[in-house]
C-alpha cells in the first residue's frame, strides 16, 4: 500500500463518508466507493495512506455524546439549606467522553462540591447545601470535536426573616387596623404572604387571624368589647414561617359603649307551670324474677315532687322499689318481681300550682301460673272456681296473692272465707295450678 499521505479519520465520527488520499492501488478493485470496514485490520482510528477518494465508512464501535437529563431536573431544582444535593445525570458516548461541570460559568469549588464521572453517568454531590450553592450548573460531555451540554438550575432556600416592624394604626368599634413593612431577607425565594395573629391580654394566647395575607396591611374585626389585644405578623415562604415576629407596642383597647337600660315596658315572663306528663306510663308485662322498670316524663316549674303508688298505696321507702327522677324523666325499678308485684302503678307529680298523675298496669308472668279458671291445666283439670275472703291483715285492697294448699288442707279455704267475711272484703281466684303431688297453687287479687 503506497504511503504518500497519512490520514486518521478521528474527526469524522457520526459521518458516513470520509475523504481519503492516494487510493491508486484500490481504485481498480473498488472504483467509486470502498467500505472502510472491508479493509483488512482497519478500525475507526487506524492510520493509513490511500489515494484521494470518498470512502463509505461503518463505525460500529463509536457513539456520539448525548446527555439524558432526568425530568425532575428540567425545571428549577429547589432544596432547603442543610439538605443534601445528589444529582445523577446519565449520558452516552463511545469511547468514554470527557465530562466537565461548571457553576455560573466557573469551575466548581471542589472543597464543597464532589463530582464522580462513570462510564454512563456523572454524579454531582453536595453534603450540606447553602444558599451560595444556588445558581446555573452546566454539564459538558465532549468526544473529540463533538460536544453535548445540559443546563441545570438549583435554588437553595430557607425560612424568611421577620417583617421589619408592625404598627397599630387605628381602633374603632370592634376593629383594629394594622400596617407592617416587608422583611429584609425573603429566604432566597418569593414570599407566599404574611400570617397575622392576635392575643388577649387576659389569657396571653395567640390565635391566627389571617393566613398568607399578600398585602402589608389589614383590618382585624370581631374583637370582644372590654378586652385589650396585641398583634404580631410572620413572613412565610416555601420553607414556612419566619422564626420570629414583631409585636405591636400599643394595645388595642375595645371600649364598652355607653348604654342606658330601659326597664319600663319590659315584662318578665313567668315560667311557672303546673305538672303535666308529656309521656305517660304504659302497661307492661314482665317475667317472674327479672327486674323491670316503668318510665314516664313530666314537665313542671318549679320542680315537682314525685310520688309512686301501687294500687293507690304509697310505696315510697319500700326497699323492693327504687324511684329516680332526673331532668323530668321519672323511673321506677321493681327488683325481682313476683306475682305479688302485679297491679296498678301510679306516678303522681305535685308542685305549688297543681298536680297530675298517670297509671299503668303491670302483669307478672311465670311458671307458677299455667291455666285459667275453668280451663284444663297440667297435672289434671282445675276444680270449679270459687270466691274466698282472706284475712284483712294478710292482704290489702287491690293486691295480688299466691296460696299453696296441700290435699289435707282443703279446709283452709273455708277458714279464710270466714275470716275475710268478718273483714267485709272479697277475693277472686284468677289462676290455679295443680301439681302432680296433689297440691294446688292459687293466684288471685283482693278487690
C-alpha positions in Angstrom: 0.0 0.0 0.0 1.6 3.4 -1.0 2.2 5.9 1.7 2.2 9.4 0.2 -0.2 10.8 2.9 -1.2 9.7 6.4 -4.9 10.2 7.4 -6.6 9.5 10.7 -10.5 9.7 10.5 -10.9 10.8 14.1 -12.8 13.9 13.3 -15.5 12.1 11.2 -17.4 10.4 13.9 -21.1 10.2 13.0 -20.5 10.7 9.3 -20.9 8.1 6.6 -18.2 9.3 4.1 -14.5 10.5 4.6 -12.0 11.9 2.2 -9.0 9.6 2.0 -5.9 10.4 -0.1 -3.9 8.2 -2.6 -6.3 5.4 -3.4 -4.5 4.3 -6.6 -3.9 0.8 -5.6 -7.6 0.3 -4.6 -9.3 2.2 -7.4 -9.3 -0.6 -9.8 -10.5 -3.0 -7.2 -13.3 -0.7 -5.9 -14.0 2.2 -8.3 -16.4 4.7 -6.8 -16.9 3.6 -3.1 -14.9 1.4 -0.8 -16.2 0.4 2.6 -13.6 1.2 5.2 -14.5 -1.7 7.4 -13.9 -4.0 4.5 -10.2 -3.2 4.5 -8.1 -5.6 6.5 -7.2 -4.6 10.1 -8.9 -1.2 9.9 -10.6 0.4 12.9 -12.1 3.8 13.2 -8.8 5.3 14.4 -6.4 3.3 12.2 -3.8 5.4 10.4 -3.3 4.5 6.7 -2.3 6.1 3.4 -4.5 6.0 0.3 -5.2 7.9 -2.9 -7.8 10.7 -2.7 -11.3 9.2 -2.7 -14.6 9.3 -0.8 -14.9 6.2 1.2 -18.1 4.9 2.8 -17.3 4.1 6.5 -19.3 2.0 9.0 -18.1 2.9 12.6 -19.9 0.2 14.7 -17.7 0.7 17.8 -18.3 4.5 18.1 -21.2 6.5 19.6 -21.7 10.3 19.6 -22.1 12.0 23.0 -25.6 12.6 24.3 -26.9 13.7 27.7 -30.3 12.5 29.1 -31.4 15.0 31.8 -34.0 13.5 34.2 -37.5 15.0 34.1 -37.3 16.5 37.6 -34.2 18.5 36.7 -35.7 20.1 33.6 -37.2 22.8 35.9 -35.6 24.6 38.8 -34.4 22.1 41.4 -35.3 23.5 44.9 -33.7 22.4 48.1 -33.6 23.7 51.7 -30.5 24.9 53.5 -28.7 22.0 55.1 -30.2 19.3 52.8 -28.2 17.0 50.6 -27.9 17.6 46.8 -27.3 14.4 44.9 -27.7 14.7 41.1 -27.1 11.7 38.8 -27.0 12.6 35.1 -26.9 9.7 32.6 -25.1 10.2 29.3 -23.8 8.1 26.3 -20.8 8.2 24.1 -18.1 5.8 22.9 -15.3 5.8 23.6 -15.6 7.3 27.1 -16.1 11.1 26.6 -14.6 13.9 28.7 -17.1 15.2 31.3 -16.9 18.7 32.9 -19.1 20.7 35.3 -19.3 24.5 35.7 -21.2 26.7 38.2 -22.3 30.1 36.9 -19.7 29.8 34.2 -16.9 29.0 36.6 -15.2 25.8 37.8 -16.7 24.0 40.7 -15.5 24.5 44.3 -14.0 21.1 44.9 -14.0 21.7 48.7 -17.8 21.8 48.7 -18.9 20.0 45.6 -17.9 16.4 44.8 -18.2 15.0 41.2 -17.8 11.4 40.2 -17.8 10.5 36.5 -18.6 7.0 35.4 -18.9 5.2 32.1 -22.5 6.2 31.6 -23.3 8.9 34.2 -22.0 11.8 36.2 -22.9 12.5 39.8 -22.8 15.9 41.5 -22.9 15.7 45.3 -23.2 18.5 47.9 -23.4 17.2 51.5 -24.9 20.3 53.1 -26.5 22.8 50.7 -26.0 26.5 51.3 -27.6 29.5 49.7 -24.5 30.3 47.7 -24.8 26.8 46.1 -27.8 28.2 44.1 -27.2 29.1 40.5 -26.8 27.8 37.0 -24.9 24.5 36.6 -23.7 23.2 33.2 -22.7 19.7 32.3 -20.5 19.2 29.2 -19.8 15.8 27.6 -17.1 16.1 24.9 -15.8 13.5 22.4 -13.2 14.9 20.1 -14.9 17.6 18.0 -18.4 16.7 19.2 -19.9 18.1 22.4 -23.2 17.8 24.3 -24.3 20.2 27.0 -27.1 20.2 29.7 -28.1 23.1 31.9 -29.5 22.6 35.5 -30.8 25.4 37.7 -30.5 24.8 41.5 -32.2 27.0 44.1 -31.3 26.6 47.8 -33.8 28.4 50.1 -34.5 28.9 53.9 -37.1 30.5 56.1 -37.5 34.2 55.6 -36.7 36.9 58.1 -39.5 38.7 60.1 -41.1 41.9 59.0 -39.2 44.9 60.0 -41.9 46.5 62.1 -45.6 46.5 62.8 -47.8 49.5 63.8 -51.3 49.8 65.2 -53.0 52.5 63.0 -56.5 52.8 64.4 -59.1 51.2 66.7 -62.8 51.7 66.3 -65.8 49.7 67.4 -64.8 46.0 67.2 -62.0 46.6 64.7 -58.3 47.4 64.6 -56.1 48.5 61.6 -52.5 47.2 61.3 -49.6 48.0 59.0 -46.1 46.5 58.7 -43.0 46.6 56.5 -41.7 43.7 54.4 -38.7 41.7 55.7 -35.1 42.4 54.5 -34.4 38.7 53.9 -37.0 36.6 51.9 -35.1 33.3 52.3 -33.8 33.4 48.7 -37.3 32.9 47.3 -40.6 34.7 46.9 -42.8 35.3 49.8 -46.2 33.4 49.9 -47.7 36.0 52.2 -48.0 37.1 55.9 -49.7 35.4 58.9 -51.4 37.8 61.3 -52.1 36.7 64.9 -53.8 38.3 67.9 -53.6 37.8 71.7 -55.9 38.8 74.5 -54.1 40.5 77.4 -56.0 38.4 79.9 -55.1 35.0 78.5 -51.9 35.7 76.5 -52.7 33.0 74.0 -52.1 33.7 70.3 -54.7 33.0 67.7 -54.3 33.3 63.9 -56.5 35.9 62.3 -55.2 35.9 58.6 -53.1 33.4 56.7 -51.0 34.3 53.6 -52.1 37.8 53.5 -50.5 39.3 50.4 -50.7 43.0 51.5 -48.7 44.7 54.1 -51.8 46.0 56.0 -55.0 44.5 57.2 -58.1 45.2 59.4 -58.8 42.8 62.3 -62.6 42.5 63.1 -64.9 40.8 65.6 -62.9 41.8 68.6 -64.5 41.4 72.0 -65.7 44.5 73.9 -63.8 45.2 77.1 -60.6 43.3 76.1 -57.2 44.6 75.1 -55.3 43.0 72.2 -51.7 42.7 71.0 -50.9 41.7 67.4 -47.9 40.2 65.6 -47.0 39.3 61.9 -44.9 36.4 60.5 -43.4 36.2 57.0 -44.0 33.0 55.0 -42.3 31.3 52.1 -42.0 27.7 50.8 -39.9 26.8 53.9 -42.5 28.0 56.4 -43.0 30.9 58.7 -40.2 33.2 59.9 -38.6 32.2 63.2 -39.7 35.4 65.0 -42.4 38.1 64.5 -42.6 41.8 65.6 -45.3 42.6 68.1 -47.3 45.9 68.4 -46.0 48.1 71.1 -49.5 49.6 71.8 -52.5 47.6 72.9 -55.8 47.8 71.1 -58.5 48.6 73.8 -62.0 47.7 72.7 -64.1 50.2 74.7 -67.5 49.4 76.1 -70.2 51.6 74.6 -72.3 53.7 77.0 -75.7 52.1 77.1 -78.8 53.1 79.1 -81.1 50.3 80.1 -84.9 50.9 79.9 -86.7 48.8 82.4 -90.1 50.3 81.7 -92.3 48.4 79.4 -90.3 45.1 79.8 -92.3 42.4 81.5 -90.6 39.4 83.0 -92.0 36.2 81.8 -93.4 33.8 84.3 -92.2 30.3 83.5 -94.2 28.7 86.3 -96.2 25.7 85.2 -98.4 23.0 86.8 -97.2 19.4 86.4 -98.0 17.9 83.0 -97.0 14.5 81.9 -95.5 14.6 78.4 -95.0 10.8 78.2 -97.4 8.6 80.2 -96.8 5.2 81.7 -97.5 2.2 79.5 -99.0 -1.1 80.5 -96.2 -3.6 80.9 -95.8 -7.4 81.3 -92.7 -8.7 82.9 -91.2 -12.1 83.8 -91.2 -13.6 87.2 -87.8 -12.9 89.0 -86.4 -10.4 86.4 -86.2 -6.8 87.4 -88.2 -4.3 85.4 -88.7 -0.6 85.1 -91.5 1.8 84.5 -90.9 5.2 82.8 -92.7 8.4 82.3 -91.8 12.1 81.8 -93.3 15.2 83.4 -92.8 19.0 82.8 -93.4 21.4 85.7 -91.9 24.6 87.2 -90.9 24.7 90.0 -89.6 21.2 90.2 -92.4 18.8 91.3 -92.4 16.2 94.0 -92.8 12.7 92.5 -94.8 10.0 94.4 -95.1 6.4 93.3 -98.1 4.3 94.3 -99.2 0.7 93.8 -102.9 0.0 93.9 -103.3 3.6 95.3 -100.9 2.8 98.2 -97.7 4.8 98.7 -94.6 2.7 98.1 -92.0 5.3 98.9 -89.3 3.9 101.2 -90.0 0.3 100.2 -86.6 -1.4 99.6 -88.1 -3.5 96.8 -88.6 -0.4 94.7 -86.1 2.3 93.6 -87.6 5.5 92.2 -85.5 8.1 90.3 -86.3 11.5 88.8 -83.8 13.5 86.7 -84.5 16.2 84.1 -88.2 15.4 84.1 -87.7 11.7 83.5 -89.3 9.5 86.2 -88.5 5.9 86.6 -89.4 3.1 89.0 -87.4 -0.1 89.2 -89.1 -3.2 90.6 -86.5 -5.6 91.8 -87.1 -9.3 91.0 -90.9 -9.1 90.7 -93.2 -11.8 92.0 -96.9 -12.4 91.4 -97.5 -10.1 94.5 -96.0 -7.2 92.5 -98.6 -7.3 89.8 -101.2 -4.5 89.9 -101.8 -0.8 89.0 -98.9 1.6 89.5 -99.4 5.3 89.6 -96.9 8.2 89.3 -98.0 11.5 90.8 -96.3 14.9 90.3 -97.1 17.7 92.7 -95.9 21.3 93.0 -97.4 24.6 94.2 -99.5 25.1 91.0 -101.2 21.7 91.0 -100.7 18.0 90.5 -101.0 15.3 87.8 -100.8 11.6 87.7 -100.6 8.7 85.2 -101.4 5.0 85.7 -100.4 1.7 84.2 -100.9 -2.0 84.8 -98.1 -4.4 85.5 -98.5 -8.1 84.9 -96.1 -10.7 86.2 -95.9 -14.0 84.2 -94.0 -17.1 85.3 -94.1 -20.9 85.5 -96.2 -20.7 88.7 -99.4 -20.0 86.6 -100.3 -22.3 83.7 -104.1 -22.2 83.4 -107.2 -20.1 83.9 -110.3 -20.8 86.0 -112.4 -23.5 84.4 -109.7 -24.5 81.9 -107.6 -27.7 81.8 -104.2 -27.4 83.4 -101.1 -29.5 83.7 -101.4 -32.3 86.3 -105.2 -32.6 85.8 -108.2 -30.4 85.4 -108.7 -27.4 87.7 -111.5 -27.6 90.3 -114.5 -25.3 90.0 -113.9 -21.6 90.5 -114.6 -20.2 93.9 -114.5 -16.8 95.7 -112.9 -16.7 99.2 -112.1 -13.9 101.5 -108.6 -13.7 103.0 -107.8 -12.0 106.3 -107.6 -8.3 106.3 -104.2 -8.3 107.9 -102.8 -10.5 105.1 -103.7 -8.6 102.0 -104.8 -5.0 101.2 -107.3 -4.0 98.6 -106.2 -4.5 95.0 -103.1 -6.6 95.9 -102.3 -9.9 94.2 -101.5 -13.1 96.2 -100.5 -16.7 95.7 -101.5 -19.6 98.1 -100.4 -23.2 98.1 -102.8 -25.8 99.6 -101.9 -29.4 100.3 -104.6 -32.1 99.8 -105.2 -32.4 103.5 -105.5 -28.6 104.0 -108.6 -28.1 101.9 -110.5 -26.8 104.9 -108.2 -23.8 105.0 -110.3 -22.2 102.2 -113.3 -22.2 104.5 -111.3 -20.7 107.3 -110.1 -17.9 105.0 -113.6 -17.2 103.9 -114.9 -16.9 107.4 -112.1 -14.5 108.4 -112.5 -12.5 105.3 -116.2 -12.1 105.7 -115.7 -10.6 109.1 -113.4 -8.0 107.4 -116.0 -7.2 104.8 -113.7 -7.9 101.8 -113.9 -10.3 98.8 -111.2 -12.0 96.8 -111.3 -13.5 93.3 -109.1 -16.5 92.4 -107.6 -15.7 89.0 -105.3 -18.7 88.3 -104.7 -22.2 89.7 -102.1 -24.8 89.1 -102.3 -28.4 90.2 -99.0 -30.2 90.9 -98.6 -34.0 90.3 -98.4 -34.5 94.1 -102.0 -33.2 94.5 -101.1 -29.7 95.9 -102.8 -26.7 94.5 -101.3 -23.2 93.9 -103.8 -20.3 93.6 -103.2 -16.8 92.4 -105.7 -14.1 92.9 -106.4 -10.4 93.6 -108.1 -8.7 96.5 -111.0 -6.5 95.4 
